[in-house]
Amino acid sequence: MKNLSPFLKNDSAVFDQPWHAQVLAVADGLVQSGLFSANQWAAALGQQRHEAETQQKPDTAETYYHCALAALETLLSQNSGVDRATINQRSAIWARAYLATPHGQPVLLEAGE
């Protein structure tokens, strides 16, 4: 995975948390692999940002992260064999696994199934 330090807030950049920056790294990797184009990514992210503004969500790093994540999920469901239901299911499994994992331990998806 790419060096995410330029995107982290403690380096005077965009995100508060490392996983916030990882959504951009994943999107970049999928653009590089050809799953979708940089233009498609920009359009999807722009659409999510527009929707956030329309809903009068605050212009924060957290809002940007959620827009980027929603754009990535949308492009995945449009351009791969992974549909929205599968994405939602995996997200729920991950959340259960995360909540079942003691602090400092690696999160194992099996714990959420």
Steps between C-alpha positions, in 0.01 A plus 500: 500500500617850428647732761196673645679761711434788257125445552501489879406804705802490731707573188273799420293310250145380443407213731478443874557123491716264289197303379355822363801535272490133407177550306696723258782247479252222418330718238837585346593131489173417324555781249853368436364146456245626246182412691385859445657814361627807681220695332241255633651533848495880481139501379385257772679694773366828364147360502534390862641840600211672321249280685668582832477871425135466396431326832687785676754265657798682655812543288728287718758226456242252631246604235765477227592150617138385487462651152815325379389170651153528343655584161731198526213269596289631212777443246567153638135402464488643145829362369563168670322183596448642849146628545377747760345223714835319521679824591244565775528142626882517518481837676268352763728199549800729538318721752401198711857367483643838596268529799584145612877556484691603813688829473840460336423166341465445124143495371412161352190486280413156637412667829217688328341212314 
